[in-house]
């Protein structure tokens, strides 16, 4: 058995390796940068680069890469070797502080929302010392931020780092005002639970829709789905278990604290959950986790699907973003403690989160919007598109007591009596969990459940950090003027919770009654990305990010255009793939089967006029009628895709057109295709069925 503690972080230039390889003064200077956000000196960078290179070369590396997160939704990397010619036909291995700090990818080849023209190619990557370098495939990976030649932010990491610094600065001021003077830094931590599907690679290779779009565009339901609820937490299949074991080891080597693994609800669906880390490192690690998941699957003849809804009719995959706030003194600011009614510090931070989620519910909704996630939100497998908060019975009782000026009475932790002598009794939690809530309090953190499985978690977290920082900043400005801080604090908490309690809902978010109730409360219900994204550039949202120094107004508009353009392109690719499958394979397959039915009927009649041909003729007639409609609908879809050209100069109008016209027609075409699959011989049908894919591992 492998030594896990020894294996963990073995491929990471972590704190232990830095202490071993760096001069003491250099190590201390680097730690100040990492812990306190102090500027980095070039002499420190040179020493770190040399030590990093020596370690990487010893580990078999020949190249390094600046690993970054552009607006494509995935990571990017350009590999350079350590080789340096000496002029005598020899080479040495070198790596300077300048090379560590700065890289130069082509900025015009990544989405920029118009910030960079095609001929304006220069862009920069810059080392993020707060996220440790690591080794993969004999290459040293250096986590970096990415910006244009003129300084505009072109990535997802930079806004996250800025939001973390902003929240820390504001939260420290608030805490010190409250008398918590030992706190000098506040960090947000995240634990992203990752759901995914595993299917056989042979099945994947036979499905153009999975190859090009990540989801099945056609597919009749299998006789069995998830209705027996026997897959969830069930015994893990041998092949999947082998994959999970390898995945754990690969992640542990990279310092990723993978903790929990299990079968999810849908057949062939699984989940991995890590231990909490700071938001920046958790984001890098989640991106790395998704990449390692895919590459590890290849070794087992499998394919890992991270699309939010790869199969219709069974649950899709999400990502639960467990978010909390902690101090450098080890205090969780979202921990109510034993007596939350007396914990004014906790109440103030809770009020800040409640106010933030209420005022910026549109931002939280749009940050989880995508073509894939539009399939999940609102279905009975994920939270609805309406953003609300679940606090649990105990905390809701506290809020009501504060608002109404009444005495708070906690239910306390009741005993859970098992009723079996050999089973131990235990204390149950003060509140139940609500899996239908998009933003649920779970003891000492909030679980943002609406994220899609393929999403980069930087976006929801930098928006969450920024909106909470804004509320805390407003609180600070009000409280610092108070003559009686304690009275002002209580009054502020009561006022805030009273004005924003409409965002709190502890009931069933799936019910139709809640949809009506949410509308009465003034909560937004944006069912698709175009609906949600239209509000990204609302004045209050632009002001939020500009005021707090997260992104500029121009960068916001660029991201707005990038997301809408990406959405339209995704739907277009899906539509074109669907047309290709329909015309080249499905239509010919059904025609061939109808021909066999007709030929069989004619042969039977020729053999004896008394033989019945009802089965062949009725099925042939049914399929012929469906096929005629299918071909007509195929032509309609083709014309609809061409019609998108009329909206080239308006990204929002184009995205809405793809959603309301093209996507709607795709649904109609699929319904006909799936009906024909259910009636066509497996011998003739051109693609692996849902049953073969979902139960084939």
C-alpha positions in Angstrom: 0.0 0.0 0.0 1.3 3.5 -0.9 2.2 5.9 1.8 -0.5 8.6 1.3 1.0 11.3 3.6 4.3 10.8 1.7 2.5 10.9 -1.7 0.4 13.9 -0.9 1.9 17.0 -2.6 4.9 15.1 -4.0 4.4 16.9 -7.3 3.9 20.3 -5.8 6.5 23.0 -5.0 4.8 23.5 -1.7 5.7 25.2 1.6 7.9 22.3 2.8 9.9 22.2 -0.4 10.3 26.0 -0.3 11.6 25.9 3.2 14.1 23.2 2.2 15.3 24.9 -1.0 15.1 28.6 -0.4 17.4 30.9 1.6 15.7 31.8 4.9 15.3 35.5 3.9 13.9 34.6 0.5 11.4 32.2 2.1 10.2 34.8 4.6 9.8 37.5 1.9 7.8 35.0 -0.2 5.6 34.1 2.7 4.8 37.7 3.4 3.7 38.1 -0.2 1.5 35.0 0.1 0.1 35.6 3.5 -0.2 39.4 3.6 -0.4 40.3 0.0 2.9 42.3 0.0 4.6 43.2 -3.3 7.2 40.7 -4.7 10.8 41.8 -5.2 12.6 40.6 -8.3 15.5 39.2 -6.3 13.1 37.0 -4.5 11.6 35.9 -7.8 15.1 35.0 -9.1 15.8 32.8 -6.1 12.5 31.1 -6.2 12.8 30.5 -10.0 16.2 28.9 -9.6 15.0 26.6 -6.7 11.8 25.8 -8.6 13.8 24.8 -11.7 16.3 22.7 -9.8 13.4 20.8 -8.1 11.5 20.4 -11.4 14.6 19.1 -13.3 15.3 16.6 -10.5 11.8 15.4 -11.0 12.4 14.8 -14.7 11.0 18.0 -16.1 12.3 19.6 -19.3 9.7 22.3 -19.8 7.7 24.9 -17.9 4.4 26.6 -18.7 2.4 29.5 -17.5 -1.0 27.9 -16.7 -3.9 30.4 -16.8 -7.7 30.7 -17.1 -8.8 32.7 -20.1 -12.5 33.5 -20.8 -12.8 30.2 -22.8 -14.1 28.4 -19.7 -11.1 26.1 -19.7 -7.4 26.5 -18.9 -4.6 27.3 -21.3 -0.9 26.6 -21.4 2.2 27.2 -23.6 5.2 25.1 -22.9 8.8 26.4 -23.0 11.9 24.3 -22.3 14.5 25.1 -19.7 17.2 24.7 -22.4 19.6 27.6 -22.8 22.4 27.4 -25.5 25.9 28.1 -24.2 27.4 29.0 -27.6 29.7 25.9 -27.8 27.1 23.5 -29.0 26.1 22.7 -25.5 23.1 23.7 -23.4 22.4 24.3 -19.8 19.0 24.3 -17.9 18.1 27.8 -16.8 15.0 29.6 -15.5 15.1 33.2 -14.4 12.8 35.3 -12.1 11.7 37.3 -15.2 10.6 34.1 -16.9 8.8 33.0 -13.7 7.0 36.4 -13.3 6.1 37.1 -16.9 4.9 35.1 -19.9 3.6 36.3 -23.3 0.7 34.3 -24.9 -1.2 35.7 -27.9 -4.0 37.8 -26.4 -6.0 38.3 -29.6 -6.5 34.5 -30.0 -8.5 34.3 -26.7 -12.0 35.8 -26.1 -11.7 39.5 -25.3 -15.1 40.9 -26.0 -13.6 43.5 -28.4 -10.8 44.6 -26.0 -8.2 43.1 -28.4 -8.3 43.3 -32.2 -6.8 40.5 -34.3 -3.7 42.5 -35.1 -3.3 43.5 -31.4 -1.7 40.2 -30.3 0.4 40.9 -27.3 -0.8 39.8 -23.8 0.9 38.8 -20.6 0.6 36.1 -18.0 2.0 36.9 -14.5 2.9 34.5 -11.7 0.4 34.0 -8.9 2.7 33.2 -5.9 -0.3 32.4 -3.7 -1.0 29.2 -5.7 1.9 26.7 -5.7 3.5 25.4 -8.9 3.1 21.7 -9.7 4.4 19.1 -12.1 2.4 17.2 -14.8 3.7 15.2 -17.7 7.4 16.3 -17.1 6.4 20.0 -17.2 6.5 22.5 -14.4 3.1 24.3 -14.3 3.0 27.8 -12.9 -0.4 29.2 -12.0 -0.7 32.7 -13.5 -3.1 35.6 -14.2 -3.7 36.8 -17.7 -4.1 40.4 -19.1 -3.9 42.3 -22.3 -0.9 44.5 -23.4 -2.9 47.6 -22.3 -3.7 46.0 -18.9 -7.3 44.9 -19.3 -8.2 41.7 -17.4 -8.7 38.7 -19.8 -9.0 35.9 -17.2 -11.0 34.6 -14.3 -8.3 34.5 -11.7 -7.5 38.2 -11.5 -11.0 39.4 -10.4 -11.1 36.6 -7.8 -7.8 37.6 -6.3 -8.9 41.3 -6.2 -12.2 40.3 -4.6 -10.4 38.3 -1.9 -8.2 41.3 -1.1 -11.1 43.7 -1.1 -13.2 41.5 1.2 -10.2 41.0 3.5 -9.5 44.7 3.8 -13.1 45.6 4.6 -13.8 42.7 6.9 -10.6 43.5 8.9 -11.8 47.1 9.4 -15.2 45.9 10.6 -13.8 43.3 13.0 -11.3 45.7 14.5 -14.1 48.3 15.0 -15.9 45.6 16.9 -12.9 45.1 19.1 -11.5 42.0 17.4 -8.1 43.7 17.0 -5.9 40.6 16.6 -7.3 39.9 13.1 -5.1 41.2 10.3 -6.4 39.2 7.4 -9.7 37.5 6.4 -9.9 34.8 3.7 -12.8 33.1 2.0 -12.6 29.4 1.7 -14.4 27.1 -0.8 -15.0 23.3 -1.1 -16.5 22.5 -4.5 -18.2 19.2 -4.8 -17.8 17.9 -8.3 -20.3 15.7 -10.1 -19.5 13.8 -13.3 -20.5 10.9 -15.6 -18.3 8.0 -16.7 -19.1 6.1 -19.9 -17.2 3.6 -22.1 -15.0 5.3 -24.7 -16.3 3.0 -27.5 -19.8 4.3 -26.8 -18.5 7.9 -26.7 -16.6 7.5 -30.0 -19.8 6.3 -31.7 -21.8 9.5 -30.7 -20.9 12.6 -32.6 -23.1 14.7 -30.3 -21.1 13.7 -27.2 -17.8 14.4 -29.1 -18.8 17.8 -30.4 -21.1 19.1 -27.7 -20.7 17.0 -24.6 -24.3 16.0 -24.5 -26.6 13.6 -26.3 -28.8 15.5 -28.8 -30.9 12.4 -29.6 -31.7 9.5 -27.3 -34.8 7.6 -26.4 -35.1 6.7 -22.6 -33.8 3.4 -21.5 -36.3 0.9 -19.9 -34.6 1.7 -16.6 -33.3 5.1 -15.4 -32.9 6.3 -11.9 -36.5 5.7 -10.7 -35.5 2.8 -8.3 -33.0 5.1 -6.6 -30.6 2.2 -6.4 -27.5 3.9 -7.9 -27.1 6.7 -5.3 -24.5 5.7 -2.7 -24.7 2.2 -4.1 -21.8 -0.2 -4.4 -19.2 1.2 -6.8 -18.5 -1.0 -9.8 -15.1 -2.6 -10.1 -14.1 -0.6 -13.2 -15.3 2.7 -11.7 -13.6 1.9 -8.4 -10.3 1.3 -10.2 -10.7 4.7 -11.9 -11.6 6.5 -8.6 -8.5 5.0 -6.9 -6.2 6.2 -9.6 -7.9 9.6 -9.6 -7.4 10.0 -5.9 -3.7 9.2 -6.2 -3.2 11.6 -9.1 -5.0 14.3 -7.2 -3.2 13.7 -3.9 0.2 13.9 -5.7 -0.9 17.4 -6.9 -1.8 18.4 -3.4 -5.5 18.4 -4.0 -7.3 17.2 -0.9 -9.8 14.8 -2.5 -11.9 13.5 0.4 -15.2 11.9 -0.6 -16.3 9.8 -3.5 -19.6 8.0 -4.2 -22.2 7.1 -6.8 -24.6 9.9 -7.6 -28.3 9.6 -8.4 -28.2 8.9 -12.2 -26.8 5.7 -13.6 -23.1 6.2 -14.5 -23.0 9.4 -12.4 -20.5 10.0 -9.6 -19.2 12.7 -7.3 -15.9 13.8 -5.8 -15.6 16.3 -2.9 -12.5 17.9 -1.6 -11.6 19.5 1.8 -11.9 23.3 2.0 -9.1 25.6 0.7 -8.8 29.3 0.1 -11.0 30.5 -2.8 -8.0 31.0 -5.2 -6.4 27.7 -4.6 -9.7 25.9 -4.5 -10.5 27.4 -7.9 -7.1 26.3 -9.4 -7.5 22.9 -7.8 -11.0 22.4 -9.2 -9.9 23.3 -12.7 -7.0 20.9 -12.3 -9.4 18.2 -10.9 -11.6 18.4 -14.0 -8.5 18.0 -16.3 -7.1 15.1 -14.3 -10.6 13.4 -14.3 -10.6 13.4 -18.0 -7.1 12.2 -18.5 -7.4 9.5 -15.9 -10.5 8.2 -17.6 -8.6 7.7 -20.8 -6.3 5.2 -19.0 -9.3 3.1 -18.1 -11.0 3.1 -21.5 -13.5 5.5 -20.2 -14.6 9.1 -20.9 -15.5 11.6 -18.2 -18.4 13.8 -19.1 -18.6 17.2 -17.3 -21.5 18.6 -19.3 -24.4 19.7 -17.0 -27.0 17.6 -18.8 -25.4 14.9 -21.0 -28.5 12.6 -20.9 -32.1 13.7 -21.1 -34.5 12.1 -18.6 -31.9 11.5 -15.9 -30.2 13.9 -13.5 -27.6 16.2 -14.8 -24.4 17.2 -13.0 -23.8 20.2 -10.8 -21.1 21.6 -8.5 -21.9 22.6 -4.9 -19.8 25.7 -3.9 -19.4 25.5 -0.1 -18.3 29.1 0.8 -17.2 30.5 4.2 -15.2 33.3 5.7 -12.3 32.9 8.2 -9.8 35.0 10.0 -6.0 34.6 10.2 -6.6 33.8 13.9 -8.6 30.7 13.0 -12.1 32.0 13.6 -15.0 31.1 11.2 -17.0 34.3 10.9 -20.1 32.3 9.8 -20.1 30.0 12.9 -23.1 31.0 15.0 -21.5 29.5 18.2 -23.4 28.1 21.1 -25.3 31.3 21.7 -26.0 33.0 18.3 -28.5 35.4 20.0 -25.5 37.0 21.8 -23.0 36.7 19.0 -23.4 40.2 17.4 -20.3 39.6 15.2 -21.9 36.6 13.6 -25.2 38.4 13.2 -23.6 41.3 11.4 -21.8 39.0 8.9 -24.9 37.0 8.4 -26.8 40.2 7.8 -24.2 41.3 5.2 -24.6 38.0 3.3 -28.4 38.2 3.4 -28.4 41.7 2.1 -25.8 40.9 -0.6 -27.8 37.9 -1.9 -31.0 39.9 -1.9 -29.6 43.0 -3.6 -27.5 41.1 -6.1 -29.6 38.0 -6.7 -29.4 38.7 -10.4 -25.6 38.5 -10.3 -25.7 35.1 -8.5 -28.1 33.8 -11.1 -26.2 35.0 -14.1 -22.8 33.8 -12.8 -24.2 30.2 -13.0 -25.9 30.6 -16.3 -24.7 28.6 -19.3 -26.2 26.7 -22.2 -25.6 23.5 -20.3 -26.9 24.7 -16.9 -30.1 26.0 -18.5 -31.1 22.4 -18.8 -30.8 21.8 -15.0 -32.0 24.9 -13.2 -35.6 24.6 -12.5 -35.7 20.9 -13.0 -36.3 18.6 -10.0 -32.7 17.7 -9.8 -31.1 21.1 -9.1 -32.2 24.4 -7.4 -34.6 26.5 -9.4 -33.6 29.6 -11.4 -35.0 31.7 -8.5 -32.3 32.7 -6.1 -33.2 32.4 -2.4 -31.5 31.6 0.9 -32.2 28.7 3.3 -31.2 29.4 6.9 -32.7 26.4 8.6 -35.3 26.5 11.4 -33.0 27.6 14.2 -31.4 30.5 12.3 -34.6 31.6 10.8 -36.1 31.7 14.3 -33.1 33.9 15.3 -33.8 36.2 12.4 -37.5 36.4 13.2 -36.7 37.1 16.9 -34.4 40.0 15.9 -36.8 41.5 13.4 -39.8 41.2 15.7 -37.9 42.2 18.9 -38.8 39.0 20.6 -36.8 36.5 22.8 -35.0 33.8 20.8 -35.4 30.2 21.8 -33.1 27.6 20.2 -34.3 24.1 19.7 -30.9 23.0 20.6 -29.3 19.7 19.5 -31.8 17.1 20.3 -30.9 13.5 21.0 -31.4 11.1 18.1 -32.6 7.9 19.7 -31.9 4.8 17.6 -34.1 2.5 19.6 -31.5 -0.3 19.3 -29.4 -1.2 22.3 -26.2 -1.9 20.3 -26.5 1.3 18.3 -25.2 4.5 19.9 -27.5 7.5 20.4 -26.2 10.8 19.1 -26.9 14.5 18.9 -28.7 15.6 15.7 -28.1 19.0 14.0 -30.3 21.9 14.9 -31.7 22.2 11.4 -32.4 19.9 8.5 -30.8 20.3 5.0 -32.7 21.7 2.0 -31.5 20.3 -1.2 -33.9 22.4 -3.2 -32.4 25.7 -2.1 -29.9 27.5 -4.3 -28.1 29.1 -1.4 -28.3 27.2 1.8 -26.7 27.7 5.3 -25.2 24.4 6.4 -23.8 25.0 9.9 -20.9 27.4 9.4 -20.9 28.0 5.6 -23.2 28.6 2.7 -23.7 26.0 0.0 -24.3 27.7 -3.4 -25.9 24.7 -5.1 -26.8 26.2 -8.5 -23.4 25.9 -10.2 -23.0 23.7 -13.3 -20.5 20.8 -13.3 -18.2 22.3 -15.9 -18.2 25.9 -14.5 -15.1 27.7 -13.4 -15.9 28.5 -9.8 -13.9 31.8 -9.9 -16.9 33.7 -11.3 -19.5 32.9 -8.6 -16.9 33.3 -5.9 -15.5 36.7 -7.0 -19.1 38.0 -7.4 -20.0 36.6 -3.9 -16.9 38.1 -2.3 -17.4 41.5 -4.0 -21.1 41.8 -3.0 -20.4 40.9 0.6 -17.5 43.2 0.7 -19.7 46.0 -0.5 -22.3 45.4 2.2 -19.6 45.2 4.9 -18.1 48.5 3.6 -21.5 50.2 4.0 -21.9 48.7 7.5 -18.4 50.0 8.5 -19.2 53.6 7.3 -22.4 53.6 9.3 -21.0 52.0 12.5 -17.8 54.1 12.7 -19.9 57.2 13.3 -21.9 55.7 16.2 -21.6 57.1 19.7 -23.0 53.9 21.2 -21.5 51.1 19.0 -23.5 48.3 20.7 -26.8 50.0 20.2 -26.0 51.0 16.6 -24.8 47.5 15.8 -28.1 45.9 17.1 -30.2 48.5 15.2 -28.2 48.0 12.0 -28.6 44.2 12.2 -32.4 44.5 12.8 -32.9 47.1 10.0 -30.9 45.0 7.5 -32.7 41.7 8.3 -36.1 43.4 8.2 -35.5 45.0 4.8 -34.0 41.8 3.2 -35.8 38.9 4.8 -37.8 38.3 1.6 -34.8 36.4 0.2 -35.1 33.9 3.0 -37.2 30.8 2.2 -37.0 27.5 4.1 -39.6 25.6 2.1 -39.8 23.5 -1.0 -38.2 25.5 -3.9 -39.6 23.0 -6.4 -43.2 23.8 -5.7 -45.4 26.0 -8.0 -46.6 27.8 -4.9 -43.0 29.1 -4.3 -42.8 30.4 -7.9 -45.9 32.5 -7.2 -44.7 33.5 -3.8 -41.2 34.5 -5.1 -42.9 36.8 -7.7 -44.9 38.5 -4.9 -41.6 39.0 -3.0 -40.0 40.6 -6.0 -37.5 37.9 -6.6 -36.2 37.5 -10.1 -36.8 34.3 -12.2 -34.5 34.2 -15.2 -34.9 30.9 -16.9 -32.0 31.1 -19.4 -28.6 32.7 -19.9 -29.8 35.4 -22.2 -32.5 36.5 -19.7 -30.0 36.6 -16.9 -27.0 38.0 -18.7 -29.1 41.0 -19.9 -28.8 42.3 -16.3 -25.0 42.0 -16.0 -24.6 45.5 -17.4 -27.3 47.1 -15.1 -26.0 50.2 -13.5 -26.0 48.8 -9.9 -23.9 45.8 -11.0 -21.4 47.9 -13.0 -21.1 50.3 -10.1 -20.5 47.4 -7.7 -17.5 46.0 -9.6 -16.0 49.4 -10.6 -16.4 50.9 -7.1 -14.6 48.0 -5.5 -11.8 47.8 -8.1 -12.6 44.3 -9.3 -13.1 45.0 -13.1 -13.6 48.2 -15.1 -16.8 49.1 -16.9 -15.1 48.2 -20.2 -14.1 44.8 -18.9 -17.7 44.2 -17.7 -19.1 44.9 -21.1 -16.4 42.7 -22.7 -17.4 39.8 -20.4 -21.0 40.4 -21.2 -20.3 40.1 -24.9 -18.1 37.1 -24.5 -20.7 35.1 -22.5 -23.5 35.9 -25.0 -21.3 35.1 -28.0 -20.2 31.9 -26.4 -23.8 30.9 -25.7 -24.9 31.5 -29.3 -21.9 29.6 -30.6 -22.6 26.6 -28.3 -26.3 26.4 -29.5 -25.2 26.8 -33.1 -22.7 23.9 -32.7 -25.4 21.8 -31.2 -27.8 22.6 -34.0 -25.3 21.9 -36.7 -24.3 18.6 -35.0 -28.0 17.7 -34.8 -28.5 18.4 -38.5 -25.5 16.3 -39.4 -26.7 13.4 -37.3 -30.3 13.7 -38.7 -29.4 13.9 -42.4 -26.4 11.6 -42.6 -27.4 8.8 -40.3 -30.9 8.9 -38.7 -32.9 9.6 -41.9 -31.0 6.9 -43.9 -31.3 4.4 -41.1 -35.1 4.8 -40.8 -35.5 4.6 -44.6 -33.5 1.4 -44.7 -35.6 -0.2 -41.9 -38.9 0.9 -43.6 -37.6 -0.6 -46.9 -37.0 -3.9 -45.1 -40.5 -3.8 -43.6 -41.9 -3.1 -47.0 -39.9 -5.8 -48.8 -40.9 -8.3 -46.1 -44.6 -7.4 -46.6 -44.3 -7.8 -50.4 -42.4 -11.1 -50.0 -45.1 -12.4 -47.7 -47.9 -11.4 -50.1 -46.0 -13.0 -53.0 -45.7 -16.2 -51.0 -49.4 -16.3 -50.0 -52.2 -13.7 -50.3 -53.7 -15.0 -47.2 -50.7 -14.0 -45.0 -51.2 -10.9 -42.9 -48.8 -8.0 -43.4 -50.4 -5.9 -40.7 -47.3 -5.7 -38.5 -45.0 -4.7 -41.3 -47.3 -2.3 -43.0 -48.6 -0.5 -39.9 -45.1 0.0 -38.5 -43.7 1.1 -41.9 -46.6 3.6 -42.2 -46.0 4.9 -38.7 -42.3 5.4 -39.3 -42.9 6.9 -42.7 -45.2 9.5 -41.3 -42.8 10.4 -38.5 -39.8 10.5 -40.9 -41.7 12.9 -43.2 -42.2 15.2 -40.2 -38.6 14.7 -39.1 -37.2 15.7 -42.5 -39.5 18.8 -42.6 -38.4 19.8 -39.1 -34.8 19.2 -40.1 -35.3 21.7 -43.0 -36.9 24.2 -40.5 -33.9 23.9 -38.2 -31.5 24.5 -41.0 -33.3 27.7 -42.0 -33.4 28.8 -38.4 -29.7 28.5 -38.0 -29.1 30.5 -41.2 -31.5 33.1 -39.9 -29.2 33.9 -37.0 -27.1 35.9 -39.4 -29.6 38.7 -39.1 -28.5 39.3 -35.5 -24.7 39.4 -35.9 -24.4 43.0 -34.6 -26.4 42.4 -31.4 -25.0 39.7 -29.1 -28.0 39.8 -26.8 -30.6 39.6 -29.6 -28.6 36.8 -31.2 -28.4 34.8 -28.0 -32.2 35.2 -27.5 -32.8 34.1 -31.1 -30.8 30.9 -30.6 -32.7 30.2 -27.3 -36.2 31.0 -28.4 -36.1 29.8 -32.1 -33.2 27.5 -32.7 -33.2 25.7 -29.4 -37.0 25.3 -29.5 -36.8 23.7 -32.9 -34.0 21.4 -31.7 -36.4 20.1 -29.0 -39.1 19.4 -31.6 -36.6 17.6 -33.8 -35.4 15.5 -31.0 -38.8 14.4 -29.9 -39.4 13.0 -33.4 -36.0 11.4 -33.6 -36.4 9.7 -30.2 -39.9 8.4 -31.2 -38.4 6.8 -34.3 -35.5 5.3 -32.3 -38.1 3.6 -30.0 -39.8 2.0 -33.1 -36.7 1.2 -35.2 -34.8 -2.1 -35.1 -31.6 -1.9 -33.1 -29.9 -3.5 -36.1 -30.7 -0.4 -38.2 -30.4 2.4 -35.6 -27.2 4.2 -36.1 -26.1 5.2 -32.6 -25.6 3.5 -29.2 -28.8 3.7 -27.1 -29.1 5.2 -23.6 -29.3 1.8 -22.1 -26.0 0.7 -23.7 -24.3 4.0 -22.7 -25.6 4.4 -19.1 -25.3 0.7 -18.1 -22.3 -0.2 -20.2 -19.5 0.4 -17.7 
